[in-house]
Amino acid sequence: MNFIEELRWRGMIHDIMPGTEEMIKQKMITAYVGIDPTADSLHIGHLVSIMMLRLLQQCGHKPIALIGGATGMIGDPSGKSEERKLLDEESLRYNQNCIKNQLFRFLDFSENMPNKAEIVNNYDWTKNFSLLSFLRDIGKHLTVNYMMAKDSVQKRLETGLSFTEFSYQLLQAYDFLYLFKNYNCLLQMGGSDQWGNITSGTELIRRIAGGEAYALTCPLITKSDGGKFGKTEEGNIWLDPKYTSPYKFYQFWLNTSDADAEKYIKLFTSLTQNEILSIITEHQKAPHNRVLQQRLAKEITILVHSEKDYKIAFDASRLLFSKDLQIEDVSEEVFLTALEGVPTFHFQKSELQKGVDISELLSVKSQVFTSKAECRRMIQGGGLFINRQKVENVNEIINNIRLIKGKFLLIQKGKKNYFLLIGE
């Protein structure tokens, strides 16, 4: 499998330095991507670069993931409108360890592999550099004019750019030089906003080591409607389940548009070209079945989380959005996953022993409705369901027999408003 041809087919090349493709065809090469540990989890905005590393390894080359313990203390101005808050060393170390654990899901670190993946930390070779030695040995090789011409600098001049951020370009360039010398790393990859920083590295390698290195960037991903990729009302879609649950993660991909799903399945899965084209063809025959979105969501949820997490998310999705799965047929874990984030009210099960009028239960003993009258109007309009069964009688009495798994009542008000009552 030809790495560059595969990237090109998948839409993963924005800029590529001349000679890169020819160099990669000749031998196994080492390439790296840098990730600054500004949070204790990666989010899906990092996934394109990570999938580039994954694909690189699958094509027989050696990937390096660089954790920016040093550059993370500075803050990359690329793509930012204002200076980031700087983190302390303890926070950065914690973030680094979390990110390392996540990378093990994507790359193969087996010792017996000639192209085994490696993780490095630029703090390890930057911490002992004195300011004077860095300025003398590295800083003198790139002119201010050269550095000022980069887009990442130009776009920040109007809002203000501190010397701290300005130095980021030089530190990243030195990372490439260090990896070139110590790991025979010939290629740096990243998002298109990193082109200036990466080419500064190739220039530093040329000037100091007399060597030739290469640069390759991927497009910054946006949605087909022009919106920012990976952002929801709640914020980023994270890879760590404590920030974005596997169910919400699965739902994000399931709800993508046809145009986006066709693009994302190439970017974020390891399915072959033939498999992807077959899925797209099947989807186009019956778009309403959303075959493309379902396969995309399955592949990426298993990759980032696990097969078990996918199955729970899949069943939870079917429970709410289709009629082919009954509440009684799923585990409590699946049931609660499906109702993640819905308003929840607690009540005493003993109150239901003699039975409670439905309007009192849903307006007095919980706040599903603001009044009994509102509850009765909803029933008369045919819009109230308990445990997915329509309520027909405005005077219905609810008792313990109606409880799901002995303690739950699932209330649906209208088409999309769900509430969960939990008996204790």
N, C-alpha and C positions, 0 to 999 in steps of 0.2 A: 504494500500500500504506500503510495507516494504522499508524503505529509502535506506538501504545498498544494497538490492537486485536490486532496481531500478537504483542506481548509477552504480552497476556492469554491468547491462545489457546495459546501455548507454555508457560504456567505460569511466567512470568518476572517477575511483579509480586507483591511482598510488601506494600509500602506505597507510596502515591502521594499527593502533596500535592494538595488540591483545586485545580482550575483548570488542572492540568498538561495534561490531555488537550485541553482547549479551546484552550490556548495553542499547542500543537504543530500543531493543525489549521490554524491561521491563516497560518503562514509557515515558511520554513526556519529552524530554530533551531540553536544551538550547544550541545552538551552534553559533559560530561567525566566520566571515571572516573579515580581516583587509584590508583597502584600504588607501594608503597614498595619500593625495591630492596634488600631484606634478603637476597637470594640472587642468584646470577648467572644464574638461569633462572626463568621462570614455571613453575608447575605447574598441574595441571588444576583446582585450586581457584580459580584466577584466570579460568578460561574463561568462566564465566557472564557476568561483567562485560565481558569482551572481546567476547563474542558479542552483548551488548547494544549495544556501540559499532558493531560490524559491521552489525547489523541497522538501527541508526539511520542509518548512511550509505547503506545500500541503500534506505531509505525517503526519501532525498533530503536528509537533515540532515547537519550538520557535526560529526564526532567529534574530541574532544581527549583524548589519553592523557597524563595528568600523571604524570611520574616524580618520586617524592618524595625528591629529593636532600636536602632540609632535614628533612622529617618523618621520613625514614628514619634520621636521626641521633638522633631522640627516642624513637621506638617507640610504636606505637598500642596503648593498653591494651584496646581493644575485643576481646572474645572471648578474652582472655588471662588466665590465672590467676596469672601472675607476670611480673615485669619482664623484658623481652628484653635480651640482650646487645647493647650499642651498637657499631656498626661505625665504623671510621675513614673519613675522607674518601676515601682512595685506594681502599679496598674498595668503597665506595658508587659511586664513579665507574666502576669496572670493571663492577659489577653493572648500572648504568644503561645502559651501552653494549650489554651482552649482551641486556638486555630490549628495548631499542630495535630491535635486529636481529630479534628474534622478532615484534615487533608488525607488521613489514612484511609478514608472511604473512597477516595478518588484515584489515588496513585498506588503503585505496587513498590513496596520498600523491601522486598525479599532479598536477603543477602546473596543468594545464589544467582541473581540476575545480573548479566553484564551491564544492563541499562537500568539498574534499580534507581528508584527515585531517592532524592536526598532533600533534607530541609536544612537550611543554613540561616544564621542570624547575623546581620551586618553590624550589630553591636559588638560582636566578638572581635572584629578587626578594626573597629573604629574607636573603641573605648580607650586605647592606649595612645592614640594620636594626640600630640599636643597641638594647640592652635597654631603656633609658629611653624612647626614642621609640616602641618597640613597646608598652610598657605604657601610655604616655600616649595614643597615637593609636588603639590597637586595644583593649587590655585593659580600658579603662574602660567599654566599650560592652556588655559581657556581665557580669552579676553572678555572683558565686560561687554563689549560690543556684540560678541558672539552670543553670550548668554542673554543679553537684552532682546535679541532678535527672536527668541523663542515665543511661541504663542502663549504658553503658560505664564510668561512674564508680562508680555504685552497686554494681555487682557486684565491684568491686575493693577496696572500702573495708575489708572484713573481712581480706583478705590483705595490704593495704597498698598505697598508691598514692603514688609519689614526685611531687614538684612537676613534675619533668621530664615524666612521662607525663600529668599533669593538664593541662599546657600544650598537649598535642597537639591537643586539641579546638579551641583558639583559633587555632593555626597552620593547621589545616585550614580553619577558617572563613575565615581571611584569604585562603587560596588561592582560595576561591570568590569572595570580594570582588574580588580582583585580576583574575581571569578575567572576571568580570562587567564590570568597568570597561574592561579592555584588549582583550577578545575578544568582548564582547557575549554572554558565555556565560550562559544562563538556567536551565540544568538540570544538576544533579549526580546521578550514578547510582552505585550500589555495592551491596554485600551488605547484608542486613537488619541486621547488627550495626553498620552505619555510619549508621543513621537519625539518631541523636543528633548525630553530628558534622556531618552534611549539613544538618540543620535549624538548627544553630548558624550555619552559613554563610548560610542564607537570612535569619536574624534579623539577622546583622551587616550584610548588604546593605541590609535595610530601615532599620536604625538609622543607618548611616553614609551610604549613597548614596540613601536614600529610594526604593530600587528594589524590584521584585518578582522573586524568583527561586523556583525550584521544586526538589523533591526526589522521587526515585524509587528504590526499592530492590527487589532480587530476593531470593528465598528463599535461605537457606544450604542447599546440597544435601546430602541424606543418602541412604543406601541404603534400600531397602524394608524391610530387616531392622533398621533403626535404626542400623546401623554408620556410621562416618565415611566420607564419600565421598572417593575418591581415595587412600585409604591401603591399602597391602598390607603383607605381612610385611617386605618390604624397605624400606618407607617410602613417601614421596610418589611419585606418578606425574608425572615432570617432562616438560617440552616439549623440553628439550635432550637430544639422543640420547646425549651422553656420560654422562648420569645414568640415563636410561631409554631403552633401545634402541627403535627403531621396532617391532621384533618384540614386545617386552614390552608396549609401548604398545598395539599392535594386539590382543594377547591380553587385556589388561585389559578392553577394550570387548567383545571377543568372548565373554568369560566372564560378562557381566552377566546378571542374571535377566530374565525377560520383562517384569516390572513396571518395573524400572529402565531397560531398553532402550527401552521405550515412552516413558518420561519423557525420557531423555537424547537421543533422536533429535530431539526438539523443541527441546531446549536447545542442543545442540552441533553442529547442522548447519544449512546454509542451504537445505535441501530445502523445497519449498513445502508448504502444508497438504494439497493434493490428493495430492502424492507420498507424504507421510508416512502419510496415511490409507490409501492404496493398499497400502503396505508392511505396515502393521499388519494390514489385512484379510487379506492373503496369508499373513502369519505365523500368524494365528489359525486358518487352515484346516489348517495342518500345523506346529505349534510345534516338533516334533522336528527340522525342517530348519533352524531358527534363522535364518530369513531376515532377521528384524529385527536381530538382533545382527550378522550379517554385513554388512548395509548400513551400520549405525551405525559399525562398526569401519573399514569402507572409507572412508566419507566423512571421518571425523575424522582418520584416519591420513594421507590425502592432504592434508587442510587443514594439519595441523601439520607433516608431514614432506614427502612427495612421492609422486607416482604410482609411481616406481621403488621406493621404500621399501615402499609398500603391496604391490606385486607380490611382492617378496622375502618379506615377512612372510606373505602369503597362501599362497605356495607352500611356505614352511617349515612353516606350520601344517598344510597338507594332507599334507605328507610324514610327519609324525608321527601325525596323528590320522585319516587316511583311507587307503584302499587304492588310490585311483585315480591315485596318482602314485608312480612308482618312483624309487629313489635314483639310478639311472643316468641318469634323465631331467632331473635338476636340476644347476645349477651348484654349484661348491664353495662359493660365497658363500651360496647358499640352504641347502645342507647344513649348513654351520657355524652359520648363523643359527638353524636349527631346533634345534640342540644347544647353544645359548647357555646357559651356566651349569651344564651337566651335568658331573659329575666326569670329569676327563680324565687319561689316563696315557700316557706315552711309552715306546716300545720301539725297539730296533734292528731294522730290516727284515732285516738279514743273519741274525738269529736264526731267521727263518722259512724260510730257503732250504731247509733239510733237513726243516722241519716241526717243530712244537711241540705236545705234548699239550695239549688244551684246558684241562684243569684246572690244569696248570702255568702256562699263559699267563695265566689269569684269577685265580690266587691267589698265585703266586710272582713272576711277572714284572710283575704289576699287582695292585691290591688290590680288584678287583671282588668277590671272595669272600675270606673270612678263612682258608679252608682248601680243599684239594682235595676233601675229603669233602663239604663244603657245596656245592661246584660240582656234584659228581656227583649229589647229592640233588636239586638244582634241575633238572638234565637229566632225571632219572628221573621227576620230577613234571610234566614238559612245560612248564616255565616259563622256559627259556633260549632266547634267539633271537640269532643273529648275522646282521647285515645284513638283519634282518626275516625270516629263515628259521629255523624251529624246529630246534634241535639234538636229534637223536634218539639219537646214539651217545655214551656216556660216555667213550669212548676216542678220540674224533675227533681227527685231527691237523690243525692249522691251518697253512697255508703262504701264501706271497705271492699265490697265485692268488685267495685270498679277499679281498684288500685292495680297498676301494672307492677309485677314482681313484688307485690305486697306493700309498695310504698310510694309509687309514682302516679301522678295524673298529668297527662300531656294535653295542654289546652291549645287549641288553634283558633285564633280570632281573625276571620277573613282569610285571604289566600296565603299570606306570608308571615303573619305575626304569631310566634309561638311563645308559650309560657310553660314553665315546669313547676308543678307543686309537689313537694316532697313531704311525706308523712313521717313523723318521728315518734 
